[in-house]
Every structure is written in C-alpha cells, then in structure tokens.
Amino acid sequence: MRRLCLALLVGASSAAFAAEKETAFVAELPFRDCEGLICIDVALDGNRPRSLMLDTGNANSTLLSEVARELNWTLQPVQRGTDAVSGIYSGGEHRVALGALQAQGSFFVFDRALLGEHRPPVDGSIAVDFFKDRVLEIDYPRHRLRISAALTGPVPERGEGVASLRRTTFGERGPPTLVASGFTLDGKPLRTRIDTVFTGTLLVYGTAAESFGLVAKDAKSEFFPYTDSGVELRALPMPRLAFGGRALSPKRLYVPDANATLRQPDGLFDATAGNALFARSVVTFDFHAMSVQVKPAN
C-alpha cells in the first residue's frame, strides 16, 4: 500500500511538473477568415489597428506604402546593386501590438500596384521573423491565435508528433521560407512548406506530383487569387495524407495547371500546405526549437 501511495504521489508530481513546462502564452487574440486568409487587427506605433494577414510563408512583414505614409514612416528605397527597386522600400522597425503582446517588428513597404490585380483585402502582413524565438499557435476551428514570450532556454527534445522546421529558399533564387518534415502522402515523406497565404489544402509541385503519380488530365481547375498573383490549379482527390502519423482528411489536393505560370521550388521541397488543410486542426509553430505540430482541435 505504501508503495502504491508513493507511486501515486510521484505520478501526481510528474503531472504537475509537466503542466509547469507547458508553454506560457502572453497573448491570445481572434482572427477573421478574409477570403480564406487569416486576418488580424494590428496596431502599429500606437495608432488605430490595421487589418494585416498572417504570412507563415514569408520571412518579412509588409505594409502598403499609402498606409506607411499615413503613419509618417520614413521610407528608404530598396537597392539592388547600385539601383533602387521601384515601388519597394525599407520601412524600418516599428512597435507592433498583437492583443496583449507589444514587440518590435521590421517591415518592407510596397506600392499597391506591385501586388497586381488580385490584392489581398488587407493593409499588409505579419510574417515569420516577427515571431523569432516565440511559439505561435493557430487554432483554426476557434479562430484564435496564441503567442508566447520570446524563449531563451535550452531547446527540448522533440516529443511525439512534433516535426522539424527548416529555413530554406523558394527555389534556387527565391525568398526565404519554412519547410516542415512530418507530412506523408500515401506513406511517403512529403517535404512541405506551410503557407497561410495559400488558401487551398495542399499544392504538390510538378516533379513531386509526377513521382506520386498525381495525374491532372481532365481534372477541374480552381482559381487562387493570392498565389503567384492569381493562378489556376487542378483539383484531384486526396490520397492518404498524414502528419506525424495522424491522418488528415481533406477531400482534395491541387497540382499545377499545365498552362499556368507557377513558381517552382526547384526540388528544395515538394508541396505547400494552406489554410484549408487545417480547418479542423491546431497548428503550433515553435520558432525557438524550430519545430511544428499539427493536432486535432479538442
């Protein structure tokens, strides 16, 4: 009996210790579904909130130049070699308020015309670099974001169902982005970028689509306005897709239309996962440990 009581006490203590080790979030805020995008209210430099989109597929946060000028930001033309790049500026570092979180963030600023015909219904974006060393949790069914303080301690070992994130480029000459392990398609590893500006489920790129036997002949096309300034993709029935061994069950995935001009990752990753894939999930990015977890919402 004494051993049983001691075991129960040890178990209770272990449970309490595990609870203490859970992530402490310093901000929780709602988001809106803006035509499939994640839109949040963000106050910049203490001004009234602006609607920005969450962009996990990009390293740099952005703002429209007309809004930056309204906020009296000092804009420096971006240089390529000795020449200024037309319509793109460095906006500098500014105070950002996301719910209860106050932090500094750097912004690139764009003229509206550069965003093309299909501009997202927002004033800009909050991207990955803003969350450096923080945990970001996206609760899709409840439309909630949770954000931790910046973490400084040792990186823990990855638990079950947690996969790695690595920083790579979108193609040989593309901008930096994040690619996750942990996804499988028909039991085979699928190197997958998670991009909250892709509003579909899963886009498998040309070479990878061929290797997985995904044939788009006679498949219906769908238009995605915020991917590559608007692109037609072919919809196919979804094979067995899983993350960390746990099945995800969307009805369809997408492959490039043969006539579409779509940026390709040059073999550096296989697919892009978008918001529609996670409609019933909670996605947790740990930008300190560089890991990601996808689990069903409770």
C-alpha positions as CSV (number, residue, x, y, z in Angstrom):
1,M,0.0,0.0,0.0
2,R,2.8,2.4,0.9
3,R,4.5,1.7,-2.5
4,L,1.2,2.4,-4.3
5,C,0.7,5.7,-2.4
6,L,4.3,6.7,-3.2
7,A,3.8,5.8,-6.9
8,L,0.6,7.9,-7.0
9,L,2.4,10.8,-5.4
10,V,5.3,10.6,-7.9
11,G,2.8,10.4,-10.7
12,A,1.0,13.4,-9.5
13,S,4.2,15.4,-9.1
14,S,5.3,14.4,-12.6
15,A,2.0,15.6,-14.0
16,A,2.3,18.9,-12.1
17,F,5.9,19.3,-13.4
18,A,4.7,18.6,-17.0
19,A,1.9,21.2,-16.6
20,E,4.5,23.8,-15.4
21,K,6.6,23.1,-18.5
22,E,3.7,23.9,-20.9
23,T,4.1,27.0,-23.0
24,A,3.1,30.2,-21.3
25,F,1.2,32.3,-23.8
26,V,1.3,36.1,-23.3
27,A,-1.3,37.0,-25.9
28,E,-4.4,35.4,-27.3
29,L,-6.4,37.2,-30.0
30,P,-9.1,36.4,-32.5
31,F,-8.7,36.2,-36.2
32,R,-11.1,36.6,-39.1
33,D,-11.4,34.5,-42.3
34,C,-10.8,37.0,-45.1
35,E,-11.4,35.1,-48.3
36,G,-9.5,32.2,-46.9
37,L,-6.7,34.2,-45.3
38,I,-6.0,34.7,-41.6
39,C,-6.7,38.4,-40.8
40,I,-5.8,40.1,-37.5
41,D,-6.1,43.6,-36.1
42,V,-2.6,45.0,-35.5
43,A,-1.8,48.4,-34.0
44,L,1.4,50.0,-35.3
45,D,3.3,52.6,-33.3
46,G,0.2,53.1,-31.1
47,N,-2.1,54.1,-33.9
48,R,-5.5,52.6,-34.6
49,P,-5.5,48.9,-35.6
50,R,-5.0,47.9,-39.2
51,S,-6.0,44.6,-40.8
52,L,-3.0,42.5,-41.6
53,M,-2.7,38.9,-42.7
54,L,-0.6,36.3,-41.1
55,D,2.0,35.0,-43.5
56,T,3.9,31.9,-42.5
57,G,5.3,31.5,-46.0
58,N,7.4,34.7,-45.9
59,A,10.1,35.9,-43.6
60,N,9.4,39.6,-43.9
61,S,6.4,41.6,-42.7
62,T,4.9,44.1,-45.1
63,L,2.8,47.3,-45.3
64,L,1.2,49.2,-48.2
65,S,3.1,52.4,-48.9
66,E,-0.1,54.5,-48.7
67,V,-0.6,53.3,-45.2
68,A,3.1,53.8,-44.2
69,R,2.9,57.4,-45.4
70,E,-0.3,57.9,-43.5
71,L,1.6,56.7,-40.4
72,N,4.5,59.1,-41.2
73,W,7.1,56.3,-41.6
74,T,10.4,57.1,-43.2
75,L,10.8,55.0,-46.3
76,Q,14.2,54.1,-47.8
77,P,14.2,52.7,-51.4
78,V,15.4,49.1,-51.5
79,Q,18.6,48.8,-53.5
80,R,19.6,46.1,-56.0
81,G,23.2,46.7,-56.5
82,T,23.5,50.4,-57.2
83,D,19.9,50.8,-58.4
84,A,16.8,51.5,-56.4
85,V,14.0,48.9,-56.9
86,S,10.9,50.8,-58.0
87,G,7.9,50.6,-55.6
88,I,9.7,48.7,-52.8
89,Y,11.0,50.3,-49.6
90,S,12.5,49.5,-46.3
91,G,10.1,50.8,-43.7
92,G,12.3,50.3,-40.7
93,E,11.5,48.9,-37.2
94,H,8.2,49.8,-35.5
95,R,6.2,48.9,-32.4
96,V,3.6,46.2,-33.0
97,A,0.7,45.3,-30.8
98,L,-1.0,41.9,-31.2
99,G,-3.5,41.7,-28.5
100,A,-1.6,42.0,-25.2
101,L,1.8,41.4,-27.0
102,Q,3.9,44.5,-27.6
103,A,7.1,43.9,-29.6
104,Q,9.3,45.5,-32.3
105,G,9.0,44.4,-35.9
106,S,10.7,45.3,-39.2
107,F,8.7,46.0,-42.4
108,F,9.1,46.1,-46.1
109,V,6.8,48.6,-47.8
110,F,5.2,48.0,-51.2
111,D,3.3,50.2,-53.6
112,R,-0.2,48.9,-54.2
113,A,0.4,48.5,-58.0
114,L,3.1,45.8,-57.4
115,L,0.5,43.5,-55.8
116,G,-1.3,43.0,-59.1
117,E,-5.0,42.7,-59.9
118,H,-5.8,40.4,-57.0
119,R,-4.6,42.2,-53.9
120,P,-5.4,40.6,-50.6
121,P,-8.1,42.5,-48.6
122,V,-5.6,43.8,-46.0
123,D,-3.1,46.6,-45.4
124,G,-0.1,44.3,-45.2
125,S,1.2,41.2,-43.3
126,I,2.8,39.9,-40.2
127,A,5.4,37.2,-41.2
128,V,7.7,34.7,-39.6
129,D,10.6,36.9,-38.5
130,F,8.3,38.8,-36.1
131,F,7.8,35.5,-34.1
132,K,11.5,34.7,-33.7
133,D,12.1,32.5,-30.6
134,R,8.3,32.5,-29.9
135,V,5.6,29.9,-30.0
136,L,2.7,30.7,-32.3
137,E,-0.4,28.6,-32.1
138,I,-3.1,28.8,-34.8
139,D,-6.4,27.3,-33.6
140,Y,-8.3,27.1,-36.8
141,P,-11.8,25.9,-35.6
142,R,-11.9,28.6,-32.9
143,H,-10.3,31.3,-35.0
144,R,-7.8,32.1,-32.2
145,L,-4.1,32.9,-32.2
146,R,-1.9,32.4,-29.1
147,I,1.6,33.8,-28.9
148,S,4.3,33.1,-26.3
149,A,7.0,35.4,-24.9
150,A,10.4,35.1,-26.6
151,L,12.0,31.9,-25.3
152,T,15.7,31.8,-24.3
153,G,16.2,28.5,-22.5
154,P,17.6,25.2,-23.9
155,V,15.7,23.6,-26.8
156,P,13.9,20.5,-25.5
157,E,13.9,17.2,-27.3
158,R,11.0,16.8,-29.8
159,G,8.0,14.9,-28.5
160,E,5.8,12.5,-30.3
161,G,4.0,14.1,-33.3
162,V,6.4,17.1,-33.4
163,A,8.3,17.6,-36.6
164,S,11.2,19.8,-37.6
165,L,11.1,23.2,-39.4
166,R,14.0,24.3,-41.6
167,R,14.6,27.6,-43.3
168,T,15.2,27.3,-47.0
169,T,14.5,29.4,-50.1
170,F,11.6,29.2,-52.5
171,G,13.7,27.8,-55.4
172,E,17.3,28.4,-56.0
173,R,16.9,32.2,-56.1
174,G,13.7,32.7,-54.2
175,P,13.0,34.4,-50.9
176,P,13.4,32.5,-47.6
177,T,10.6,30.3,-46.4
178,L,10.0,27.5,-43.9
179,V,9.6,23.8,-44.8
180,A,8.3,21.1,-42.4
181,S,9.0,17.5,-42.1
182,G,6.4,15.2,-40.7
183,F,4.0,15.0,-43.6
184,T,3.5,11.8,-45.6
185,L,1.4,11.2,-48.8
186,D,0.5,7.6,-49.2
187,G,3.0,6.7,-46.6
188,K,5.9,8.5,-48.4
189,P,7.7,11.6,-46.9
190,L,6.5,14.9,-48.3
191,R,8.7,18.0,-47.7
192,T,6.1,20.6,-47.1
193,R,6.0,24.4,-46.8
194,I,3.3,25.7,-44.6
195,D,1.9,29.0,-46.1
196,T,-1.1,30.8,-44.6
197,V,-1.4,32.9,-47.7
198,F,-2.3,29.7,-49.7
199,T,-6.0,29.3,-49.2
200,G,-6.2,25.8,-50.6
201,T,-5.4,22.4,-48.9
202,L,-2.2,21.0,-50.4
203,L,-0.4,22.0,-53.6
204,V,2.0,19.4,-54.9
205,Y,4.5,20.8,-57.4
206,G,5.2,19.4,-60.8
207,T,8.2,17.0,-60.3
208,A,6.8,15.7,-57.0
209,A,3.3,15.3,-58.4
210,E,4.8,13.1,-61.1
211,S,6.7,11.0,-58.6
212,F,3.5,10.5,-56.5
213,G,1.5,9.5,-59.6
214,L,-0.8,12.5,-59.5
215,V,-2.2,13.0,-63.0
216,A,-4.2,16.1,-63.7
217,K,-5.7,15.0,-67.0
218,D,-9.4,16.1,-67.2
219,A,-9.3,17.4,-63.6
220,K,-11.3,20.5,-62.9
221,S,-9.4,23.7,-62.2
222,E,-9.8,26.2,-59.4
223,F,-8.5,29.8,-59.3
224,F,-6.4,31.0,-56.3
225,P,-6.1,34.8,-56.5
226,Y,-3.4,35.2,-53.8
227,T,-1.0,32.6,-55.1
228,D,1.5,34.0,-57.6
229,S,-0.8,37.0,-58.3
230,G,-3.5,34.6,-59.4
231,V,-3.1,31.0,-60.7
232,E,-5.3,28.1,-61.9
233,L,-4.7,24.8,-60.2
234,R,-6.1,21.4,-60.9
235,A,-8.1,19.6,-58.2
236,L,-7.5,15.9,-57.6
237,P,-8.9,13.5,-55.0
238,M,-6.6,13.5,-51.9
239,P,-4.6,10.3,-51.4
240,R,-3.7,9.3,-47.8
241,L,-2.2,12.4,-46.2
242,A,-0.9,12.4,-42.6
243,F,1.2,14.5,-40.3
244,G,3.2,12.7,-37.5
245,G,1.3,9.5,-38.3
246,R,-2.1,11.1,-37.7
247,A,-4.4,11.2,-40.7
248,L,-5.6,14.5,-42.2
249,S,-8.7,14.1,-44.3
250,P,-9.4,16.9,-46.8
251,K,-11.3,15.8,-49.9
252,R,-8.8,17.2,-52.5
253,L,-5.3,18.4,-53.2
254,Y,-4.0,20.5,-56.1
255,V,-1.4,20.3,-58.8
256,P,-0.3,22.9,-61.3
257,D,-2.3,23.5,-64.4
258,A,-0.2,22.7,-67.4
259,N,-0.7,26.2,-68.8
260,A,-0.2,28.1,-65.6
261,T,2.9,30.1,-64.8
262,L,3.7,29.0,-61.2
263,R,6.9,29.5,-59.3
264,Q,8.6,26.1,-58.7
265,P,10.7,25.2,-55.7
266,D,13.5,23.7,-57.8
267,G,13.3,20.4,-55.9
268,L,14.0,22.1,-52.5
269,F,10.6,21.0,-51.2
270,D,7.6,19.0,-52.6
271,A,4.4,20.8,-51.6
272,T,2.8,23.8,-50.0
273,A,0.1,23.3,-47.3
274,G,-2.5,26.0,-46.9
275,N,-5.2,27.1,-44.5
276,A,-8.0,24.8,-45.9
277,L,-5.9,21.8,-44.9
278,F,-6.0,22.7,-41.2
279,A,-9.7,23.7,-40.9
280,R,-10.2,21.1,-38.1
281,S,-6.7,21.4,-36.6
282,V,-4.5,23.3,-34.2
283,V,-1.1,24.1,-35.7
284,T,1.7,25.1,-33.3
285,F,5.0,26.6,-34.5
286,D,7.9,26.8,-32.1
287,F,10.3,29.3,-33.7
288,H,12.8,28.7,-30.8
289,A,13.1,25.0,-31.2
290,M,12.3,25.2,-35.0
291,S,9.5,22.6,-34.8
292,V,5.9,22.3,-35.7
293,Q,2.9,20.2,-34.5
294,V,-0.5,19.6,-36.2
295,K,-3.1,18.0,-34.0
296,P,-6.9,17.8,-34.0
297,A,-8.8,20.6,-32.1
298,N,-10.2,19.3,-28.8
